[in-house]
């Protein structure tokens, strides 16, 4: 059977299409929008962001979950594709350069890692015998102008410091018991570089710098006697209970006297940041603050659980005395000033913190403690 299109039907369809077109144009005119020149929808941006956490650790699991939620939080305008340590940039130096050069758009490092590149960074996270409570750091960043100053410093390098991420205190795992600072003399200990290493060296410690993933084999082989890393939760996952029998902490209530608030951060490529709509920038900033709290509280819960596992595995815990803390602070103060004098940025950050530490609400430092220091 042949089919013949009905001219009347075709004419009616044409009439309906014309009517609908007129309706659309009229509606656009009412709302002040040209149907022919409507702005295109903003295309979603995808950022590659690498963490310094090893895959499989609680630190990376938390970070990955947070990254995966960014697309929904920004209404689809920004996606984070996250990577664990060494997966794109092979080491810390390469990570820093990869973000500066735009190979990666962001990174989640420990801020202290940049002490050799940004002297002020030693004062952007806790340092030996300095401010030792997480809320003190949030106060300095968000209420005393330290965030704005930090961003000025990072901008000079083509980076944007979004914000600090609270993590944990660092503790030391050793093969033999350590009950005082004097017991550390002659030991070869993995420690972060910069200020921390310099203070420990005053107590006869031979310091070694190693990335987190190299600590277990170094302890296993005996090439180091002890190692600082992060807190119990992550250190247990990294197997430290298998290669050490002792954990060293500060006086009661203080997990660490040398790095009690080991801050991480989210730092991004400045050009990538400036391409974001302002509303998306604000969302990312808010989400970093939210993530900081979630990350910190989750780690603290895991620490409690991990300490039970360390004890079950035979690890003993020893604590430095209040006298050790006071000795450590006396040794640290000249090192504070040494690093503060490295450049104008470091000096400005340190002066803000020193004023805070000397305030009676904190009371860590007195005028006598810094007499003669410049």
C-alpha positions in Angstrom: 0.0 0.0 0.0 1.4 3.4 -0.9 1.3 6.3 1.6 0.4 9.8 0.6 1.0 12.7 3.0 -2.1 14.7 3.6 -1.4 18.4 2.7 -3.9 19.6 5.3 -2.2 17.6 8.0 1.2 19.0 7.0 -0.2 22.5 6.9 -1.6 22.1 10.4 1.7 20.9 11.8 3.5 23.8 10.3 1.0 26.2 11.8 1.5 24.6 15.3 5.3 24.9 15.0 4.9 28.6 14.1 2.6 29.1 17.1 5.0 27.4 19.5 7.9 29.5 18.2 6.0 32.7 18.7 5.1 31.6 22.2 8.7 30.9 23.2 9.8 34.3 21.8 7.0 36.1 23.6 7.9 34.3 26.9 11.6 35.3 26.5 10.6 38.9 25.9 8.5 38.9 29.1 11.4 37.6 31.2 13.9 40.0 29.5 15.9 37.2 27.9 16.6 36.7 24.2 16.0 33.2 23.1 18.5 33.6 20.4 21.3 35.0 22.7 20.8 33.1 25.9 24.1 32.6 27.9 25.6 29.1 27.7 25.6 26.9 30.8 28.9 27.1 32.7 30.9 24.0 31.9 32.1 22.0 34.9 35.7 22.2 35.8 37.6 19.0 36.8 40.6 19.4 39.1 43.2 16.8 39.8 44.2 17.0 43.4 47.0 14.8 45.0 47.3 14.1 48.7 50.4 13.0 50.6 48.4 10.2 52.2 49.1 6.7 51.1 46.2 4.8 49.5 44.4 2.7 52.0 45.1 4.8 55.1 42.3 6.4 57.0 43.7 9.8 56.0 43.3 9.1 52.3 40.0 7.4 52.7 38.6 10.6 54.4 40.1 12.8 51.8 38.8 10.8 48.9 35.3 10.8 50.3 35.5 14.6 50.7 36.8 15.1 47.1 34.0 12.9 45.7 31.4 15.2 47.3 32.7 18.4 45.8 30.7 18.1 42.5 27.4 17.9 44.4 28.4 20.7 46.8 29.1 23.1 43.9 26.0 22.2 41.9 28.1 20.4 39.3 30.4 23.4 38.6 33.6 21.8 40.0 34.8 18.2 40.3 37.7 17.0 42.3 39.6 13.9 41.0 41.8 12.9 43.9 45.0 10.8 43.9 47.1 9.2 46.7 50.7 9.9 47.4 53.2 9.5 44.5 50.5 8.6 41.9 51.0 11.7 39.7 53.9 13.6 41.3 56.5 11.1 42.6 57.7 13.1 45.6 57.0 16.2 47.6 59.2 18.5 45.5 57.5 17.2 42.4 54.1 17.7 44.0 54.9 21.4 44.7 56.1 22.0 41.2 53.2 20.0 39.6 50.6 22.3 41.3 52.6 25.5 40.4 52.8 24.4 36.8 49.2 23.3 36.5 49.9 19.5 35.9 47.8 19.2 39.1 45.3 21.8 40.1 45.6 21.1 43.8 47.4 19.3 46.6 46.7 18.2 50.2 50.2 18.3 51.9 51.6 18.7 55.3 52.3 22.4 55.3 55.7 21.9 57.0 57.0 20.2 53.9 57.8 23.5 52.3 60.2 24.8 54.9 63.0 24.8 52.3 60.9 26.7 49.7 58.8 28.9 52.0 60.6 29.7 55.3 57.4 31.1 56.8 55.7 27.7 56.4 57.4 26.5 59.6 55.1 28.9 61.4 52.0 27.8 59.4 51.8 24.6 61.4 52.9 23.8 64.9 56.6 23.9 65.8 58.7 22.8 68.7 57.1 24.0 72.0 54.9 26.6 70.2 51.1 26.8 70.2 49.9 23.3 71.0 46.1 23.3 70.8 44.1 23.0 67.6 41.8 25.8 68.5 44.8 28.1 68.9 45.7 27.6 65.2 42.1 28.1 64.0 42.0 31.3 66.1 45.2 32.6 64.5 44.2 31.7 61.0 40.6 32.8 61.0 40.4 35.5 63.6 43.8 37.2 63.7 44.7 37.7 60.1 47.1 34.8 59.5 45.0 33.3 56.7 45.2 36.5 54.7 48.9 36.9 55.2 49.5 33.2 54.2 47.6 33.8 51.0 49.8 36.8 50.2 52.9 34.6 50.6 51.6 31.8 48.4 50.4 34.1 45.7 54.0 35.1 45.0 54.6 31.5 44.0 51.5 31.2 41.8 49.6 29.3 44.4 46.5 29.9 46.4 46.3 28.6 50.0 42.7 27.8 50.5 42.9 26.9 54.2 44.4 24.7 57.0 43.2 21.2 57.6 43.4 20.0 61.2 45.0 16.6 61.4 46.7 15.4 64.6 49.8 15.4 66.8 53.0 13.6 65.8 54.5 10.9 67.9 57.8 8.9 68.0 58.0 5.1 67.6 61.3 3.5 68.8 62.9 0.2 69.0 64.1 0.8 72.6 62.4 2.7 75.4 62.8 6.4 75.6 61.8 8.0 79.0 63.5 11.4 78.7 65.1 13.8 76.3 68.5 12.5 77.5 67.6 9.0 76.3 67.4 10.3 72.7 71.1 11.1 72.6 73.0 9.2 70.0 69.8 7.8 68.3 69.2 8.1 64.6 65.6 9.3 64.2 63.4 10.1 61.2 62.1 13.6 61.7 60.8 16.4 59.5 63.5 18.9 58.5 63.7 22.5 59.3 63.0 23.7 62.8 62.0 20.3 64.3 65.3 18.6 63.3 67.4 21.6 64.5 65.9 21.4 68.0 66.3 17.7 68.3 69.9 17.9 67.2 70.6 20.0 70.3 69.9 16.9 72.3 72.3 14.7 70.4 69.9 13.2 67.9 71.0 12.3 64.4 68.1 13.3 62.3 67.0 11.7 59.0 64.4 13.0 56.5 62.2 10.3 54.9 58.8 10.3 53.3 56.1 8.5 55.2 56.1 5.5 52.9 59.8 4.9 53.5 59.6 4.8 57.3 58.5 1.1 57.8 61.3 -0.4 55.7 63.9 1.8 57.4 62.7 0.7 60.8 62.5 -2.9 59.7 66.1 -2.9 58.3 67.4 -1.0 61.4 68.8 1.9 59.3 67.0 4.2 61.8 66.4 3.7 65.5 63.2 5.6 65.8 60.8 7.5 63.7 58.4 10.4 64.1 55.3 10.3 62.0 51.7 11.2 62.5 49.3 9.9 65.2 48.4 6.3 66.3 45.6 5.7 63.8 47.7 6.1 60.7 50.9 4.8 62.2 49.2 1.5 63.2 47.9 1.1 59.6 51.4 1.6 58.3 52.6 -1.3 60.4 54.7 0.5 63.0 53.6 -2.0 65.7 55.4 -4.7 63.7 58.8 -3.0 63.7 58.9 -1.0 67.0 58.0 -1.7 70.6 57.8 1.8 72.1 55.8 5.0 71.7 57.0 8.4 73.0 54.6 11.2 73.9 54.7 14.5 75.8 53.6 15.1 79.4 50.0 13.9 80.3 47.5 15.5 78.1 50.1 16.5 75.4 50.7 13.9 72.7 53.7 15.8 71.3 56.0 18.6 72.4 57.6 19.1 69.0 54.7 19.0 66.5 51.4 18.9 68.5 49.2 20.3 65.8 50.5 18.9 62.6 48.4 20.9 60.1 47.7 19.9 56.5 46.1 22.2 54.0 44.5 22.5 50.6 46.7 24.5 48.2 45.7 25.1 44.6 47.1 26.5 41.4 46.4 30.3 41.4 45.3 30.4 37.8 42.9 27.6 38.3 41.5 29.3 41.4 41.0 32.6 39.6 39.0 30.8 36.9 36.4 29.7 39.4 33.2 31.8 39.8 33.3 33.7 43.1 30.4 31.6 44.5 32.3 28.4 43.9 35.4 29.8 45.5 33.3 30.5 48.7 31.9 27.0 48.6 35.4 25.5 48.4 36.6 27.7 51.3 33.7 26.7 53.4 34.1 23.0 52.6 37.8 23.1 53.6 36.7 24.4 57.0 34.0 21.7 57.3 36.4 19.0 56.2 39.1 20.1 58.7 36.7 19.4 61.6 35.5 16.1 60.2 39.0 14.9 59.5 40.3 15.9 62.9 37.5 14.3 64.9 37.5 11.1 62.9 41.3 10.8 63.4 40.9 11.3 67.1 38.4 8.5 67.4 40.6 6.2 65.4 43.6 7.2 67.6 41.8 5.9 70.7 41.0 2.6 68.9 44.6 2.3 67.5 46.2 2.8 70.9 44.4 -0.3 72.2 45.7 -2.2 69.2 49.3 -1.0 69.8 49.1 -2.2 73.4 47.7 -5.5 72.3 50.6 -5.9 70.0 53.0 -5.3 72.9 53.9 -1.6 72.4 54.7 0.4 75.6 54.0 4.1 76.0 56.4 6.5 77.8 55.9 10.2 78.4 58.3 13.1 78.7 58.1 15.1 81.9 57.0 18.7 82.3 60.7 19.5 83.0 61.6 17.9 79.6 59.0 20.2 78.0 60.5 23.3 79.6 64.0 22.2 78.5 62.8 21.7 75.0 61.2 25.1 74.9 64.4 26.8 76.1 66.3 25.0 73.3 63.6 25.9 70.8 63.3 29.6 71.3 66.6 30.6 69.6 65.6 28.4 66.7 62.2 30.2 66.4 64.1 33.5 66.0 66.6 32.0 63.5 63.7 30.9 61.3 61.8 34.2 61.8 64.8 36.1 60.5 65.0 34.1 57.3 62.7 36.6 55.5 60.1 39.3 56.1 57.2 37.0 55.6 58.4 34.5 58.3 59.1 37.4 60.6 55.6 38.8 60.2 53.9 35.5 60.9 56.1 34.7 63.9 55.5 38.2 65.5 51.7 37.5 65.3 52.2 34.2 67.0 54.6 35.4 69.6 52.2 38.2 70.7 49.5 35.6 71.0 51.7 33.2 73.1 52.6 36.0 75.4 49.0 37.1 75.9 47.7 36.0 79.4 45.0 33.9 77.8 47.8 31.6 76.6 50.8 32.5 78.7 53.4 30.2 77.1 56.1 32.8 76.9 57.2 35.6 79.2 59.4 38.6 78.5 62.2 36.9 80.4 62.0 33.9 78.1 62.9 36.0 75.1 65.2 38.5 76.7 68.0 39.4 74.3 66.3 37.7 71.3 65.8 39.7 68.1 
